[in-house]
Amino acid sequence: MSTLLLDRKKIAQKPTLVMAERDCHSISKCTFCHHYQMQTGSFGQCQLLSAPVIGAWESCSLGTPVFAQA
């Protein structure tokens, strides 16, 4: 909770830097990964790892954004 409050204060102090500080190639959840294929509900399959995953899980370091540049 304290991290969220610190992030809000940081954004309030310098709102123009928020977008520039974000890493454009990172994704937060498996759901937002190019390799994630939804099957039922929030359950899916990671095509890269050939493993069942839940979309809400934190993404791995191999994750690629859905709309990544080729």
C-alpha positions as YAML, in Angstrom:
chain: A
units: angstrom
residues:
- id: 1
  name: MET
  ca: [0.00, 0.00, 0.00]
- id: 2
  name: SER
  ca: [2.83, 2.41, 0.80]
- id: 3
  name: THR
  ca: [4.33, 1.84, -2.67]
- id: 4
  name: LEU
  ca: [1.07, 2.88, -4.30]
- id: 5
  name: LEU
  ca: [0.99, 6.07, -2.26]
- id: 6
  name: LEU
  ca: [4.59, 6.88, -3.19]
- id: 7
  name: ASP
  ca: [3.78, 6.35, -6.88]
- id: 8
  name: ARG
  ca: [0.79, 8.68, -6.63]
- id: 9
  name: LYS
  ca: [2.89, 11.39, -5.01]
- id: 10
  name: LYS
  ca: [5.54, 10.99, -7.69]
- id: 11
  name: ILE
  ca: [2.95, 11.32, -10.46]
- id: 12
  name: ALA
  ca: [1.39, 14.37, -8.81]
- id: 13
  name: GLN
  ca: [4.77, 16.10, -8.59]
- id: 14
  name: LYS
  ca: [5.87, 15.43, -12.18]
- id: 15
  name: PRO
  ca: [2.89, 14.37, -14.31]
- id: 16
  name: THR
  ca: [4.68, 14.94, -17.63]
- id: 17
  name: LEU
  ca: [7.39, 12.37, -16.84]
- id: 18
  name: VAL
  ca: [5.05, 9.48, -16.11]
- id: 19
  name: MET
  ca: [4.87, 8.12, -19.66]
- id: 20
  name: ALA
  ca: [8.59, 8.61, -20.32]
- id: 21
  name: GLU
  ca: [9.56, 6.59, -17.23]
- id: 22
  name: ARG
  ca: [7.60, 3.51, -18.24]
- id: 23
  name: ASP
  ca: [9.36, 0.64, -19.96]
- id: 24
  name: CYS
  ca: [7.53, 0.19, -23.25]
- id: 25
  name: HIS
  ca: [8.56, -3.44, -23.62]
- id: 26
  name: SER
  ca: [7.40, -4.75, -20.27]
- id: 27
  name: ILE
  ca: [4.08, -6.37, -19.52]
- id: 28
  name: SER
  ca: [2.53, -6.89, -16.12]
- id: 29
  name: LYS
  ca: [0.37, -10.00, -16.55]
- id: 30
  name: CYS
  ca: [0.25, -13.10, -18.70]
- id: 31
  name: THR
  ca: [-3.04, -11.84, -20.17]
- id: 32
  name: PHE
  ca: [-1.18, -9.01, -21.92]
- id: 33
  name: CYS
  ca: [1.48, -11.30, -23.42]
- id: 34
  name: HIS
  ca: [1.66, -12.18, -27.12]
- id: 35
  name: HIS
  ca: [2.22, -15.85, -26.24]
- id: 36
  name: TYR
  ca: [-0.90, -16.13, -24.04]
- id: 37
  name: GLN
  ca: [-3.86, -17.94, -25.57]
- id: 38
  name: MET
  ca: [-7.07, -17.78, -23.53]
- id: 39
  name: GLN
  ca: [-8.97, -21.05, -23.18]
- id: 40
  name: THR
  ca: [-11.70, -20.78, -20.51]
- id: 41
  name: GLY
  ca: [-12.37, -17.88, -18.17]
- id: 42
  name: SER
  ca: [-9.05, -16.56, -16.93]
- id: 43
  name: PHE
  ca: [-7.20, -19.80, -17.68]
- id: 44
  name: GLY
  ca: [-5.04, -20.08, -20.75]
- id: 45
  name: GLN
  ca: [-2.00, -21.59, -22.38]
- id: 46
  name: CYS
  ca: [1.46, -20.09, -22.78]
- id: 47
  name: GLN
  ca: [2.46, -20.95, -26.34]
- id: 48
  name: LEU
  ca: [6.12, -20.19, -25.65]
- id: 49
  name: LEU
  ca: [6.45, -22.44, -22.60]
- id: 50
  name: SER
  ca: [3.73, -24.93, -23.62]
- id: 51
  name: ALA
  ca: [2.30, -24.67, -20.13]
- id: 52
  name: PRO
  ca: [-1.07, -23.84, -18.60]
- id: 53
  name: VAL
  ca: [-1.18, -20.38, -17.00]
- id: 54
  name: ILE
  ca: [-3.64, -18.03, -15.35]
- id: 55
  name: GLY
  ca: [-4.01, -14.67, -17.04]
- id: 56
  name: ALA
  ca: [-3.70, -12.76, -13.75]
- id: 57
  name: TRP
  ca: [-0.25, -14.18, -13.01]
- id: 58
  name: GLU
  ca: [2.73, -11.84, -13.13]
- id: 59
  name: SER
  ca: [4.38, -12.20, -16.51]
- id: 60
  name: CYS
  ca: [7.76, -13.87, -16.93]
- id: 61
  name: SER
  ca: [10.86, -12.20, -18.36]
- id: 62
  name: LEU
  ca: [10.15, -13.80, -21.75]
- id: 63
  name: GLY
  ca: [6.83, -11.99, -22.11]
- id: 64
  name: THR
  ca: [6.24, -9.95, -25.27]
- id: 65
  name: PRO
  ca: [3.55, -7.24, -25.60]
- id: 66
  name: VAL
  ca: [0.65, -8.17, -27.86]
- id: 67
  name: PHE
  ca: [1.27, -5.16, -30.11]
- id: 68
  name: ALA
  ca: [5.07, -5.37, -30.13]
- id: 69
  name: GLN
  ca: [6.87, -3.97, -33.15]
- id: 70
  name: ALA
  ca: [8.16, -6.63, -35.53]
...
